[in-house]
Amino acid sequence: MGDRLTQLQDAVDQLAQQFVACLHFVHRRHDLKTLGPNDRVRDIKQDPHQKEVDPLPAEEFRPGLRELSRDLVVKEQQIEYLISSLPGLDNSEKDQERCIKDLEEELKAAEVQRLEALKERDRILAELDSVIRSVRRP
């Protein structure tokens, strides 16, 4: 899993995809009805196998809308959580500088350990090499 900003970007991308999926569902599955007395449903001539609208019965369409709406709300809440967990929102500039200095000190200590481990490795390799060279075949 990536860092929080990557997770946030992924969540925003997923939310956009969900919006598109919701619009597609509503556009393709709604029932054709007129809203006023002067409204009329257009009759578009097209391939009979591909309908512009394939309406669902109301007892299937409404639960679909509810599920899509619930998914949008959940994704939005995930985004809000990720935003609230980003560093710096509750920290002052001095707190962030102190945190960076602490991390720099930890990095220096880790570098010292790494250099010591490299010296130890070289020492052991040299010792192993001398042992291998001293071994004679009977």
DSSP file with accessible surface (Angstrom, degrees, kcal/mol):
  #  RESIDUE AA STRUCTURE BP1 BP2  ACC     N-H-->O    O-->H-N    N-H-->O    O-->H-N    TCO  KAPPA ALPHA  PHI   PSI    X-CA   Y-CA   Z-CA
    1    1 A M              0   0  212      0, 0.0     3,-0.1     0, 0.0     5,-0.0   0.000 360.0 360.0 360.0 142.9    0.0    0.0    0.0
    2    2 A G        -     0   0   41      1,-0.2     0, 0.0     2,-0.1     0, 0.0  -0.023 360.0 -71.9 -82.5-174.7    1.3    3.5   -0.8
    3    3 A D     >  -     0   0   92      1,-0.1     4,-2.4     4,-0.0    -1,-0.2  -0.158  55.1 -93.7 -71.9 175.2    1.6    6.6    1.3
    4    4 A R  H  > S+     0   0  123      1,-0.2     4,-2.7     2,-0.2     5,-0.2   0.866 123.9  53.2 -64.2 -37.1   -1.4    8.6    2.4
    5    5 A L  H  > S+     0   0  109      2,-0.2     4,-2.6     1,-0.2    -1,-0.2   0.906 110.5  47.8 -66.3 -38.2   -1.3   11.0   -0.5
    6    6 A T  H  > S+     0   0   61      2,-0.2     4,-2.7     1,-0.2    -2,-0.2   0.920 112.2  49.7 -66.4 -41.7   -1.3    8.1   -3.0
    7    7 A Q  H  X S+     0   0   53     -4,-2.4     4,-2.5     2,-0.2    -2,-0.2   0.909 111.1  50.1 -61.6 -40.9   -4.1    6.5   -1.2
    8    8 A L  H  X S+     0   0   28     -4,-2.7     4,-2.5     2,-0.2    -2,-0.2   0.929 111.0  48.2 -64.0 -44.3   -6.0    9.8   -1.3
    9    9 A Q  H  X S+     0   0  105     -4,-2.6     4,-2.5     1,-0.2    -2,-0.2   0.920 112.0  49.7 -63.0 -42.0   -5.4   10.2   -5.0
   10   10 A D  H  X S+     0   0   81     -4,-2.7     4,-2.5     1,-0.2    -1,-0.2   0.915 110.9  49.8 -62.1 -42.0   -6.6    6.6   -5.6
   11   11 A A  H  X S+     0   0    5     -4,-2.5     4,-2.4     2,-0.2    -2,-0.2   0.905 110.7  49.1 -65.5 -39.4   -9.7    7.2   -3.5
   12   12 A V  H  X S+     0   0   62     -4,-2.5     4,-2.4     2,-0.2    -1,-0.2   0.916 111.5  49.9 -66.2 -40.5  -10.5   10.4   -5.4
   13   13 A D  H  X S+     0   0   72     -4,-2.5     4,-2.2     1,-0.2    -2,-0.2   0.916 111.2  48.9 -62.1 -42.5  -10.1    8.5   -8.7
   14   14 A Q  H  X S+     0   0   83     -4,-2.5     4,-2.4     2,-0.2    -2,-0.2   0.891 109.1  52.9 -64.6 -38.7  -12.4    5.8   -7.5
   15   15 A L  H  X S+     0   0   27     -4,-2.4     4,-2.4     2,-0.2    -2,-0.2   0.923 108.5  50.0 -62.7 -42.3  -15.0    8.3   -6.4
   16   16 A A  H  X S+     0   0   51     -4,-2.4     4,-2.2     1,-0.2    -2,-0.2   0.917 110.6  49.8 -62.1 -41.3  -14.9    9.9   -9.9
   17   17 A Q  H  X S+     0   0  137     -4,-2.2     4,-2.5     1,-0.2    -1,-0.2   0.887 109.7  51.5 -63.9 -38.2  -15.3    6.4  -11.4
   18   18 A Q  H  X S+     0   0   47     -4,-2.4     4,-2.6     2,-0.2    -1,-0.2   0.888 107.2  53.0 -66.3 -38.2  -18.3    5.8   -9.1
   19   19 A F  H  X S+     0   0  104     -4,-2.4     4,-2.6     2,-0.2    -2,-0.2   0.936 110.7  47.1 -60.2 -44.9  -19.9    9.1  -10.2
   20   20 A V  H  X S+     0   0  100     -4,-2.2     4,-2.7     1,-0.2    -2,-0.2   0.924 111.9  50.2 -63.0 -42.8  -19.6    8.1  -13.8
   21   21 A A  H  X S+     0   0   51     -4,-2.5     4,-2.6     1,-0.2    -1,-0.2   0.905 111.1  49.7 -63.2 -39.4  -21.0    4.6  -13.0
   22   22 A C  H  X S+     0   0   18     -4,-2.6     4,-2.8     2,-0.2     5,-0.2   0.929 111.5  47.7 -64.7 -45.7  -23.9    6.2  -11.2
   23   23 A L  H  X S+     0   0  126     -4,-2.6     4,-2.8     1,-0.2     5,-0.2   0.909 112.6  49.6 -62.3 -40.4  -24.7    8.6  -14.0
   24   24 A H  H  X S+     0   0  112     -4,-2.7     4,-2.7    -5,-0.2     5,-0.3   0.934 111.5  48.8 -63.2 -44.4  -24.5    5.7  -16.5
   25   25 A F  H  X S+     0   0   43     -4,-2.6     4,-2.4     2,-0.2    -2,-0.2   0.945 115.0  43.8 -60.8 -48.6  -26.9    3.6  -14.4
   26   26 A V  H  X S+     0   0   59     -4,-2.8     4,-1.2     1,-0.2    -2,-0.2   0.923 115.8  48.5 -64.9 -41.8  -29.4    6.4  -14.0
   27   27 A H  H  < S+     0   0   92     -4,-2.8    -1,-0.2    -5,-0.2    -2,-0.2   0.899 120.7  35.0 -65.3 -42.0  -29.1    7.4  -17.7
   28   28 A R  H  < S+     0   0   66     -4,-2.7    26,-3.4    -5,-0.2    -2,-0.2   0.757 124.2  38.3 -86.1 -25.5  -29.5    3.8  -19.0
   29   29 A R  H  < S+     0   0   68     -4,-2.4    27,-2.2    -5,-0.3    -2,-0.2   0.418  84.7 110.4-113.1   2.9  -32.0    2.3  -16.5
   30   30 A H  S  < S-     0   0   53     -4,-1.2     2,-0.4    25,-0.2    -4,-0.0  -0.311  71.3-108.0 -75.0 163.5  -34.4    5.1  -15.7
   31   31 A D        -     0   0   90     24,-0.1     2,-0.7    23,-0.1    -1,-0.1  -0.722  30.3-116.6 -91.6 138.1  -38.0    5.0  -16.8
   32   32 A L        +     0   0   85     -2,-0.4     2,-0.3    21,-0.1     9,-0.1  -0.654  52.6 152.5 -77.3 113.2  -39.1    7.3  -19.6
   33   33 A K        -     0   0  154     -2,-0.7     2,-0.3     7,-0.1     7,-0.1  -0.982  42.8-119.7-139.2 152.7  -41.7    9.6  -18.2
   34   34 A T        -     0   0   79     -2,-0.3     7,-0.0     1,-0.1     6,-0.0  -0.699  12.7-159.6 -91.2 146.6  -42.8   13.1  -19.0
   35   35 A L  S    S+     0   0  164     -2,-0.3    -1,-0.1     1,-0.1     5,-0.0   0.712  72.5  19.0 -97.4 -24.8  -42.5   15.8  -16.2
   36   36 A G  S >  S-     0   0   24      1,-0.0     3,-1.1     0, 0.0    -1,-0.1  -0.879  84.2 -99.4-139.9 172.6  -45.0   18.3  -17.6
   37   37 A P  T 3  S+     0   0  134      0, 0.0    -1,-0.0     0, 0.0    -3,-0.0   0.797 120.7  48.7 -67.6 -25.0  -47.9   18.5  -20.0
   38   38 A N  T 3  S+     0   0  154      2,-0.0     2,-0.2     0, 0.0     0, 0.0   0.498  91.8 101.2 -92.6  -4.0  -45.8   20.0  -22.8
   39   39 A D    <   -     0   0   82     -3,-1.1     2,-0.3     2,-0.0    -5,-0.1  -0.480  48.3-177.7 -79.9 151.3  -43.0   17.4  -22.5
   40   40 A R        -     0   0  201     -2,-0.2     2,-0.5    -7,-0.1    -7,-0.1  -0.992  29.7-113.6-145.8 153.7  -42.7   14.5  -24.8
   41   41 A V        -     0   0   73     -2,-0.3     2,-0.1    -9,-0.1    -7,-0.1  -0.756  37.1-124.2 -87.5 125.7  -40.4   11.5  -25.1
   42   42 A R        -     0   0  170     -2,-0.5     2,-0.8     1,-0.1    -1,-0.0  -0.432  11.6-139.2 -70.0 144.8  -38.2   11.6  -28.3
   43   43 A D        -     0   0  128     -2,-0.1     2,-0.5     2,-0.0    -1,-0.1  -0.895  23.2-169.1-106.0 102.2  -38.4    8.7  -30.7
   44   44 A I        -     0   0   67     -2,-0.8     2,-0.6     2,-0.0     8,-0.1  -0.830  16.6-137.2 -98.3 127.0  -34.9    8.1  -31.8
   45   45 A K        +     0   0  173     -2,-0.5     2,-0.3     3,-0.0    -2,-0.0  -0.709  48.3 130.6 -82.2 120.7  -34.3    5.8  -34.7
   46   46 A Q        -     0   0   92     -2,-0.6     5,-0.0     0, 0.0     6,-0.0  -0.902  63.9 -43.0-154.5-176.6  -31.4    3.5  -34.0
   47   47 A D    >   -     0   0   88     -2,-0.3     3,-1.3     1,-0.2     0, 0.0  -0.351  48.4-141.1 -57.1 124.1  -30.2   -0.1  -33.9
   48   48 A P  T 3  S+     0   0  108      0, 0.0    -1,-0.2     0, 0.0     3,-0.1   0.762  99.9  58.1 -65.0 -19.7  -33.1   -2.1  -32.4
   49   49 A H  T 3  S+     0   0  171      1,-0.2     2,-0.6     2,-0.0    -2,-0.1   0.720 103.3  56.6 -81.0 -19.3  -30.6   -4.3  -30.5
   50   50 A Q  S <  S-     0   0  122     -3,-1.3     2,-0.3     3,-0.0    -1,-0.2  -0.902  74.0-167.0-117.0 106.5  -29.1   -1.3  -28.7
   51   51 A K        -     0   0  122     -2,-0.6     3,-0.1     1,-0.1    -4,-0.0  -0.652  22.1-142.6 -90.2 145.2  -31.6    0.7  -26.8
   52   52 A E  S    S+     0   0   65     -2,-0.3     2,-0.4     1,-0.3    -1,-0.1   0.896  94.5  25.0 -69.5 -39.0  -30.7    4.2  -25.4
   53   53 A V        -     0   0   18    -24,-0.1    -1,-0.3    -3,-0.1   -24,-0.2  -0.993  59.7-174.7-130.0 130.9  -32.7    3.4  -22.3
   54   54 A D        -     0   0   63    -26,-3.4   -23,-0.1    -2,-0.4   -26,-0.0  -0.811  29.2-147.7-120.3  84.8  -33.4    0.0  -20.9
   55   55 A P        -     0   0   56      0, 0.0   -25,-0.2     0, 0.0   -24,-0.1  -0.219   4.6-147.3 -65.0 142.9  -35.7    0.9  -18.0
   56   56 A L        -     0   0   27    -27,-2.2     5,-0.0     1,-0.1   -25,-0.0  -0.770  31.3 -97.0 -97.7 151.5  -35.8   -1.2  -14.8
   57   57 A P    >>  -     0   0   56      0, 0.0     4,-2.7     0, 0.0     3,-1.9  -0.347  37.9-111.5 -61.9 151.8  -39.0   -1.7  -12.8
   58   58 A A  H 3> S+     0   0   66      1,-0.3     4,-2.2     2,-0.2    -2,-0.0   0.844 116.6  60.8 -57.0 -35.3  -39.2    0.8   -9.9
   59   59 A E  H 34 S+     0   0  143      1,-0.2    -1,-0.3     2,-0.2    -3,-0.0   0.690 115.7  33.9 -70.9 -13.6  -38.8   -2.0   -7.3
   60   60 A E  H <> S+     0   0  108     -3,-1.9     4,-1.4     2,-0.1    -2,-0.2   0.730 116.0  54.8-103.4 -32.7  -35.3   -2.8   -8.8
   61   61 A F  H  X S+     0   0   30     -4,-2.7     4,-2.3     2,-0.2     5,-0.2   0.932 105.3  51.5 -69.4 -45.9  -34.3    0.8   -9.8
   62   62 A R  H  X S+     0   0  149     -4,-2.2     4,-2.5     1,-0.2     5,-0.2   0.925 109.8  47.8 -60.9 -48.0  -34.8    2.4   -6.4
   63   63 A P  H  > S+     0   0   55      0, 0.0     4,-2.6     0, 0.0    -1,-0.2   0.892 110.8  53.6 -61.9 -34.5  -32.6   -0.2   -4.5
   64   64 A G  H  X S+     0   0   15     -4,-1.4     4,-2.5     2,-0.2    -2,-0.2   0.918 109.3  47.8 -62.2 -43.3  -30.0    0.2   -7.2
   65   65 A L  H  X S+     0   0   43     -4,-2.3     4,-2.7     2,-0.2    -1,-0.2   0.912 111.4  50.9 -62.6 -42.2  -30.0    4.0   -6.6
   66   66 A R  H  X S+     0   0  145     -4,-2.5     4,-2.7     2,-0.2    -2,-0.2   0.922 111.1  47.9 -62.1 -43.0  -29.8    3.5   -2.8
   67   67 A E  H  X S+     0   0  113     -4,-2.6     4,-2.5     2,-0.2    -2,-0.2   0.933 113.1  47.1 -65.8 -43.7  -26.8    1.1   -3.1
   68   68 A L  H  X S+     0   0   40     -4,-2.5     4,-2.1     2,-0.2    -1,-0.2   0.914 113.2  49.6 -63.5 -39.6  -25.0    3.4   -5.5
   69   69 A S  H  X S+     0   0   64     -4,-2.7     4,-2.4     2,-0.2    -2,-0.2   0.919 110.1  50.2 -64.5 -42.8  -25.7    6.4   -3.2
   70   70 A R  H  X S+     0   0  145     -4,-2.7     4,-2.7     1,-0.2    -1,-0.2   0.917 109.3  51.8 -62.7 -41.7  -24.4    4.4   -0.1
   71   71 A D  H  X S+     0   0   62     -4,-2.5     4,-2.4     1,-0.2    -1,-0.2   0.896 109.2  50.4 -62.1 -39.3  -21.2    3.5   -2.0
   72   72 A L  H  X S+     0   0   33     -4,-2.1     4,-2.4     2,-0.2    -1,-0.2   0.921 111.2  48.0 -64.5 -42.3  -20.7    7.2   -2.8
   73   73 A V  H  X S+     0   0   77     -4,-2.4     4,-2.4     2,-0.2    -2,-0.2   0.925 111.6  49.8 -65.3 -42.7  -21.1    8.2    0.8
   74   74 A V  H  X S+     0   0   64     -4,-2.7     4,-2.3     2,-0.2    -1,-0.2   0.932 111.9  47.9 -61.7 -45.3  -18.8    5.5    2.0
   75   75 A K  H  X S+     0   0   26     -4,-2.4     4,-2.3     1,-0.2    -1,-0.2   0.911 110.8  51.6 -63.6 -39.1  -16.1    6.5   -0.5
   76   76 A E  H  X S+     0   0   78     -4,-2.4     4,-2.5     1,-0.2    -1,-0.2   0.911 109.3  50.2 -64.4 -39.3  -16.5   10.2    0.5
   77   77 A Q  H  X S+     0   0  115     -4,-2.4     4,-2.4     2,-0.2    -1,-0.2   0.889 108.3  52.7 -66.4 -37.6  -16.1    9.2    4.2
   78   78 A Q  H  X S+     0   0   87     -4,-2.3     4,-2.5     2,-0.2    -1,-0.2   0.918 109.8  49.2 -61.6 -41.7  -12.9    7.3    3.3
   79   79 A I  H  X S+     0   0   16     -4,-2.3     4,-2.6     2,-0.2    -2,-0.2   0.925 109.9  50.8 -63.9 -43.7  -11.6   10.4    1.6
   80   80 A E  H  X S+     0   0  101     -4,-2.5     4,-2.5     1,-0.2    -1,-0.2   0.910 110.6  49.8 -60.2 -41.5  -12.4   12.5    4.6
   81   81 A Y  H  X S+     0   0  156     -4,-2.4     4,-1.6     2,-0.2    -1,-0.2   0.929 110.7  49.0 -63.6 -45.6  -10.6   10.0    6.9
   82   82 A L  H  < S+     0   0   19     -4,-2.5     4,-0.4     1,-0.2    -2,-0.2   0.907 111.9  49.3 -61.3 -40.2   -7.5   10.1    4.6
   83   83 A I  H >< S+     0   0   65     -4,-2.6     3,-1.3     1,-0.2    -2,-0.2   0.930 110.5  50.1 -64.6 -42.3   -7.6   13.9    4.6
   84   84 A S  H 3< S+     0   0   69     -4,-2.5    -1,-0.2     1,-0.3    -2,-0.2   0.770 108.7  53.5 -69.0 -23.0   -7.9   14.0    8.4
   85   85 A S  T 3< S+     0   0   25     -4,-1.6    -1,-0.3    -5,-0.2    -2,-0.2   0.461  80.6 115.9 -91.6   0.0   -5.0   11.6    8.8
   86   86 A L  S X  S-     0   0   35     -3,-1.3     3,-1.1    -4,-0.4     4,-0.3  -0.435  74.8-107.9 -66.5 140.8   -2.6   13.6    6.6
   87   87 A P  T 3  S+     0   0  101      0, 0.0    -1,-0.1     0, 0.0    -2,-0.1  -0.374  97.5  34.7 -68.8 147.8    0.4   14.9    8.6
   88   88 A G  T 3  S+     0   0   23     -3,-0.1     8,-0.1     4,-0.0     7,-0.1   0.192  83.7  99.4  99.9 -16.1    0.5   18.6    9.4
   89   89 A L  S <  S+     0   0  104     -3,-1.1    -4,-0.1     1,-0.2    -5,-0.0   0.880 100.1  24.2 -73.1 -34.7   -3.2   19.3    9.8
   90   90 A D  S    S+     0   0  147     -4,-0.3     2,-0.4    -6,-0.1    -1,-0.2   0.337 112.0  86.2-107.6   3.7   -3.0   19.2   13.6
   91   91 A N        -     0   0   79      4,-0.0     2,-0.1     2,-0.0     0, 0.0  -0.874  70.0-132.8-110.0 142.6    0.7   20.1   13.9
   92   92 A S     >  -     0   0   59     -2,-0.4     4,-2.1     1,-0.1     5,-0.2  -0.295  34.2-102.1 -80.4 172.9    2.3   23.5   14.0
   93   93 A E  H  > S+     0   0  141      1,-0.2     4,-2.5     2,-0.2     5,-0.2   0.905 123.9  52.5 -63.4 -38.7    5.3   24.3   11.9
   94   94 A K  H  > S+     0   0  163      1,-0.2     4,-2.6     2,-0.2    -1,-0.2   0.898 107.5  51.9 -65.1 -40.2    7.6   23.9   14.9
   95   95 A D  H  > S+     0   0   55      2,-0.2     4,-2.4     1,-0.2    -1,-0.2   0.914 110.8  47.9 -61.5 -42.3    6.2   20.5   15.6
   96   96 A Q  H  X S+     0   0   82     -4,-2.1     4,-2.4     2,-0.2    -2,-0.2   0.912 111.5  49.9 -66.0 -40.5    6.9   19.5   12.0
   97   97 A E  H  X S+     0   0   90     -4,-2.5     4,-2.5     2,-0.2    -2,-0.2   0.911 110.9  50.0 -64.0 -41.1   10.4   20.9   12.1
   98   98 A R  H  X S+     0   0  137     -4,-2.6     4,-2.5     1,-0.2    -2,-0.2   0.921 110.3  50.4 -62.8 -41.9   11.0   19.0   15.4
   99   99 A C  H  X S+     0   0   67     -4,-2.4     4,-2.4     1,-0.2    -2,-0.2   0.917 110.2  49.8 -63.2 -41.7    9.7   15.8   13.8
  100  100 A I  H  X S+     0   0   93     -4,-2.4     4,-2.4     2,-0.2    -2,-0.2   0.919 110.6  49.9 -64.7 -42.0   12.0   16.3   10.8
  101  101 A K  H  X S+     0   0  123     -4,-2.5     4,-2.3     2,-0.2    -2,-0.2   0.912 110.2  50.7 -63.7 -40.5   15.0   16.8   13.0
  102  102 A D  H  X S+     0   0   74     -4,-2.5     4,-2.4     1,-0.2    -2,-0.2   0.920 110.8  48.9 -61.9 -42.0   14.2   13.6   15.0
  103  103 A L  H  X S+     0   0   96     -4,-2.4     4,-2.3     1,-0.2    -2,-0.2   0.884 109.0  52.8 -65.9 -37.3   13.9   11.7   11.7
  104  104 A E  H  X S+     0   0  102     -4,-2.4     4,-2.4     2,-0.2    -1,-0.2   0.911 109.4  49.3 -63.7 -40.8   17.3   13.1   10.6
  105  105 A E  H  X S+     0   0  123     -4,-2.3     4,-2.4     2,-0.2    -2,-0.2   0.914 110.6  49.9 -64.9 -42.2   18.9   12.0   13.9
  106  106 A E  H  X S+     0   0  131     -4,-2.4     4,-2.4     1,-0.2    -1,-0.2   0.900 110.2  51.4 -61.4 -39.8   17.4    8.5   13.4
  107  107 A L  H  X S+     0   0  123     -4,-2.3     4,-2.3     2,-0.2    -2,-0.2   0.911 109.0  50.0 -64.9 -41.0   18.7    8.4    9.9
  108  108 A K  H  X S+     0   0  149     -4,-2.4     4,-2.2     2,-0.2    -2,-0.2   0.923 111.4  48.9 -63.6 -42.4   22.2    9.4   11.1
  109  109 A A  H  X S+     0   0   53     -4,-2.4     4,-2.3     1,-0.2    -2,-0.2   0.911 111.2  49.9 -64.1 -39.7   22.1    6.6   13.7
  110  110 A A  H  X S+     0   0   48     -4,-2.4     4,-2.3     1,-0.2    -1,-0.2   0.887 108.8  52.7 -66.2 -36.1   21.0    4.1   11.1
  111  111 A E  H  X S+     0   0   78     -4,-2.3     4,-2.6     2,-0.2    -2,-0.2   0.909 107.8  50.9 -66.1 -40.7   23.8    5.2    8.8
  112  112 A V  H  X S+     0   0   79     -4,-2.2     4,-2.4     1,-0.2    -2,-0.2   0.938 111.2  48.6 -61.4 -44.3   26.4    4.6   11.6
  113  113 A Q  H  X S+     0   0  132     -4,-2.3     4,-2.4     1,-0.2    -2,-0.2   0.899 110.3  51.7 -62.1 -39.8   24.9    1.1   12.1
  114  114 A R  H  X S+     0   0  123     -4,-2.3     4,-2.3     2,-0.2    -2,-0.2   0.935 109.8  48.3 -64.4 -43.5   25.1    0.4    8.4
  115  115 A L  H  X S+     0   0   78     -4,-2.6     4,-2.3     1,-0.2    -1,-0.2   0.901 111.5  50.4 -64.5 -40.0   28.7    1.4    8.2
  116  116 A E  H  X S+     0   0  121     -4,-2.4     4,-2.5     1,-0.2    -1,-0.2   0.911 109.8  50.8 -62.7 -41.0   29.5   -0.7   11.2
  117  117 A A  H  X S+     0   0   60     -4,-2.4     4,-2.5     1,-0.2    -2,-0.2   0.887 108.8  51.6 -65.6 -37.0   27.8   -3.7    9.6
  118  118 A L  H  X S+     0   0   54     -4,-2.3     4,-2.6     2,-0.2    -1,-0.2   0.913 110.1  48.6 -65.5 -41.8   29.8   -3.2    6.4
  119  119 A K  H  X S+     0   0  153     -4,-2.3     4,-2.5     2,-0.2    -2,-0.2   0.924 112.1  49.4 -62.0 -43.2   33.0   -3.2    8.4
  120  120 A E  H  X S+     0   0   88     -4,-2.5     4,-2.7     2,-0.2     5,-0.2   0.911 110.5  50.8 -62.1 -41.6   31.9   -6.3   10.2
  121  121 A R  H  X S+     0   0  134     -4,-2.5     4,-2.8     1,-0.2    -2,-0.2   0.939 110.9  47.8 -61.4 -46.1   31.1   -7.9    6.9
  122  122 A D  H  X S+     0   0   84     -4,-2.6     4,-2.3     2,-0.2    -2,-0.2   0.906 112.1  50.1 -63.3 -40.7   34.4   -7.1    5.4
  123  123 A R  H  X S+     0   0  124     -4,-2.5     4,-2.4     2,-0.2    -2,-0.2   0.943 112.8  46.0 -62.4 -45.3   36.2   -8.4    8.5
  124  124 A I  H  X S+     0   0   80     -4,-2.7     4,-2.8     1,-0.2    -2,-0.2   0.897 111.6  52.0 -66.7 -39.9   34.3  -11.7    8.4
  125  125 A L  H  X S+     0   0   92     -4,-2.8     4,-2.6    -5,-0.2    -1,-0.2   0.910 110.3  48.6 -62.0 -41.3   34.9  -12.0    4.6
  126  126 A A  H  X S+     0   0   62     -4,-2.3     4,-2.3     2,-0.2    -2,-0.2   0.922 112.6  48.0 -64.4 -43.4   38.6  -11.5    5.1
  127  127 A E  H  X S+     0   0  109     -4,-2.4     4,-2.2     2,-0.2    -2,-0.2   0.925 112.7  48.6 -62.4 -43.9   38.6  -14.1    7.9
  128  128 A L  H  X S+     0   0   90     -4,-2.8     4,-2.8     2,-0.2     5,-0.2   0.909 109.4  53.0 -63.8 -39.8   36.6  -16.6    5.8
  129  129 A D  H  X S+     0   0   73     -4,-2.6     4,-2.5     1,-0.2    -1,-0.2   0.924 109.1  48.6 -62.3 -42.2   39.0  -16.0    2.9
  130  130 A S  H  X S+     0   0   66     -4,-2.3     4,-1.6     1,-0.2    -1,-0.2   0.899 111.8  50.0 -67.7 -35.1   42.0  -16.8    5.1
  131  131 A V  H  X S+     0   0   73     -4,-2.2     4,-0.9     2,-0.2    -2,-0.2   0.931 111.3  48.4 -65.9 -43.4   40.3  -20.0    6.4
  132  132 A I  H >< S+     0   0  105     -4,-2.8     3,-0.6     1,-0.2    -2,-0.2   0.916 111.6  49.7 -64.2 -40.8   39.4  -21.1    2.8
  133  133 A R  H 3< S+     0   0  169     -4,-2.5    -1,-0.2     1,-0.2    -2,-0.2   0.826 108.4  53.9 -68.5 -29.4   43.0  -20.5    1.7
  134  134 A S  H 3< S+     0   0   80     -4,-1.6     2,-0.4    -5,-0.2    -1,-0.2   0.669  84.8  99.8 -80.6 -15.5   44.4  -22.4    4.6
  135  135 A V    <<  -     0   0  100     -4,-0.9     2,-0.4    -3,-0.6    -4,-0.0  -0.572  58.7-164.6 -74.7 127.2   42.4  -25.5    3.9
  136  136 A R        -     0   0  203     -2,-0.4    -2,-0.1     0, 0.0    -3,-0.0  -0.893  19.3-119.9-114.7 148.4   44.5  -28.1    2.0
  137  137 A R              0   0  236     -2,-0.4    -2,-0.0     1,-0.1     0, 0.0  -0.636 360.0 360.0 -85.4 137.6   43.2  -31.1    0.2
  138  138 A P              0   0  169      0, 0.0    -1,-0.1     0, 0.0     0, 0.0  -0.148 360.0 360.0 -73.0 360.0   44.4  -34.5    1.4
